[in-house]
Amino acid sequence: MTISPLLDTAISAARAAEAIIRRYYAGEVTVRLKADQTPVTAADVESEEAIRMIIRERFPDHGFYGEEGGMENADAEWVWLIDPIDGTKSFVRRYPFFSTQIALMHRGELVLGVSNAPLFGEMAWAERGHGAFLNGEAIRVSDIGTLGAATLSTGNIKTLAASHGWAGFGQLVQAMNRTRGYGDFYHYHLLAAGKIDVVIESDLNILDIAALTVIVREAGGDVTQLDGGPIGLQTTSLLATNGRLRHAVIELLHA
């Protein structure tokens, strides 16, 4: 396992955010609604600033795109994508399905990701070309090759439910061995570790899944938008598989 200066920085930043998140989780949390009606707390804001500070100290020329702080130096060669608490609704309601997501883009390509779920006890990370790891152990996607033996997990699928693809999704559910809704960071950790085989979401943004995309790919899986398009800053949907099931999933989704 090789830890580069970039990955070491991301892991250090995630740990710094974790300390802040744990402190707020143990106490009272005041919630306000942003313009898009999603919740935000002081823990979100402070943990993102801690992440930015650590990265700035080591890489002052890098840019940032953060959930709370927005864009900074977005034209830089290296740009960090930060969601300090992905799953704020879970954080506020005191259950552990939330995480800190830190990813790095180099000239528009995702090259590094750290996904830390402090109250769940899992940290996953990956750097392009060096494999994926969960709590320090190398992980790999499953080798399941048929839908009848595979497990599907879904997260936010409101848009899919309102689209023509809903009928195809119904066929896919019928074809799977098992369907669950693990959601948020967790089903990507499971996919990368070979414990489930397909993840579908239709309502997300790049900050939710940038780090997880790198982790799944480095574990041997594939990740695209639901329509097969590449993952980028404008991404709002996702299909991730173990790499063996993509064709079969697409065939049913678009039937």
N, C-alpha and C positions, 0 to 999 in steps of 0.2 A: 504494500500500500504506500503510494507516494503522495506526500502532502506538499504541494507547491506553495510559494508565498501567497498567491492569489487565493487558493483554497484555505490556507491557514488563516488568512484575513477574514474570509467569509465565516468560517467556523468560530473564530474569536468574536466576531460581531454578533453571531447568533447566540453565543453564550452570554454576552453582555445584555442583549435584549431579554434573554431568559430570566436573568436576575431581576429586571424591572417587572416583567410580566408576573413572576411568582409573587413579588411583593404586593402588587395590586390585587392579584387573585385572592390573596389571603385577607384582604381588607375590603373596605367599601369602594364601590366603583360608580362614578357618576357618568351617565350616558347622555350624549346629545346626538341629534340626527343631522347628518350632512344634507346638502342640497338634494342628493339623490335618494334621500330617506333611508340610507344605511347608517347603522350606529357607529359611533367612534367614542373612544375613552381616552383619558390621559395616558393610559398604558400604551395605546397605539402610538400616540404622538411621541412620547418619551422614548419608547423602544426604537422607533424609526430614527430619531435623532442620534441615539447612541450608536446605531449601526452606521449611519453616515459619518459620524465623528471618527470612528475607528478606521473606516475605509479611507477617509480624507487624509488622515495622518500618514498612511502608508502609500497612498496613490492619489496625490493631490490633483492630478490632471484628469482623473476619471470623472465621467458623468453619472447622473442618478435619475431614476424614475421611480418615485415612491408613492405608495398608496395615500399617504397623508401629506407629504411635502411636495408632490408633483415633480416636474422636470427641473433639472439643473445641469447645465453644460451638456445638453442632449446630443450635440454634434460631435462629441468626443469619440475617439477610436474605441474606447472601452466604456461601456455604460452598465451600471448596476441597476437591477430591477428588484424592488424591495416591497414586500407586504409584511409589515411587522407583526400583525396578528390576522392571519387569514382564518376567518371563522370568529369574528368579534361577537356575533350573536351567541355562539357556544360559550365564549369566554364570559359574557355578561350573565348567562344563565347557569354558569358554574358546572359545565361538563367538559371533558378534556379534548373534544374534537376541534382543536384549533392549533395553529402552528405559525412559526416564523418562516417566511419564504425569502431566500436571497439567491438571486441568479446574476450571471454576468454575460453580457453580450460583447462580442468583439467584431466590429464592422458589420453589425446586424445579425450575427450568428450566435446562437446560444452555446456557450462553451463550459459553463460551470453552474452547479446548483447545490444549495444546502436547504434542507427541509427539516426544521427542528420543532418537535411537538413536546414541549417540556413537561406538561402534566400527564402526557401519555407515555413518556419515557422512551421516545424514539427520535433519533437524529439520523437522517439519510443524507448522503452527499455523493457527488460525482463530478468528475472533470473529464472533458472530452478526450478520449483515447486512453483513459486510465481505469475504466470500470466503475461500478457503483457499489456503495457500501451502506450498511445499516448497522448502527451502533458498533462500527469498526470492523464488521464482518462483510466479506464480499458477497454480493447477492446476484441472482440471475433469474430471468423470467422462466416460466414453465415451458415444457416441450409438448404440451397438449395441442393436438392438431385437428380436432373435430369439435363442433359446437355442442354435440351431444354429451361431451365429456367436460365441457368448459363452464366456468363461472363468470357471470356478467355482474358488474356493479355500476349503478347509476348515481348521479348527484343531482344537480339542478337541470331539469328537463322541461321546464314550462314552455319554452319556445318550440321544442320538438313536439310536445303534446298538442300544440295548436297548429302544427304544420301537416303537410301531406305525408311526411315521413312517419307519422304516428302509426299508421297501419303496418308499415314495414317493421317498425320497432316491435309491434305486437307479435309479428311472425318470428322475430328474433328471440323474444322472450320465450315463445313456445319451443323454439329449437334448442335453447340452452339447457344444460344439466341443472343449473342453479342460478337464481337471480337474487341479488342483494342490493342494498343501498348504503354502502359504507360511507361514501361521501368525503368531501374535503381532501385533506392530505392523505387520509388513511388508505383509500383504495389504490392510490398510486404506489404507496409503500408496499402494499400487498401484491400488486401486479409486478413490481420490480423484483420482489422476493420470490416469485413463482407460486404464490398462494391463491391468486385469482388470475383471470386470463384476458378479460376485456373490460374497459371502462368507457362509458359514454356520458358526456355532459353537453348541454346546449346553451347554457347561460353562465358564462364566466368571463374573466378578462385575463390578459397576459400575465399580470402580477400574481394571479392565483396559481398558474401552472407553469411558469417559465422554468423554475428550478426543478420541478417534478418532471418536466419534459426531458431535461438533461439526464436525470436519474434513471428514468425508464429506458431511454435510448441506450445509455451506457450499460444497462442490465441486459441488453439484447432485444428490447422491445421496439415498437414503432409508435410514433405519435404524429397525428395530423389533425386538421380541422375535420368536422363531420363530413364536409363535402370533398375531403381529400386534399384540400389546400394546405400550404405550409404554415407552420406556427410562426406568428409575427406579432408586432405590437398591436395590431387591430383584431387579433383572434378573439372570438366569442364562443366558440364551440370546440369540442375535442372528441376524437376517437383514438384510444390507445389500446394496443393489443400486445400479445407476446410475440408478434411477428409472423405467426403461423396461421392466424385466424382472420386476418384483415380481409382477404378476398371473400370469404364466406359471410362475414358480417356485412360488408358493403353490399353484397348481392341481395341480402334480405332487406336491409335498410332502404334500399332504392328500388325494391321490387314494384 
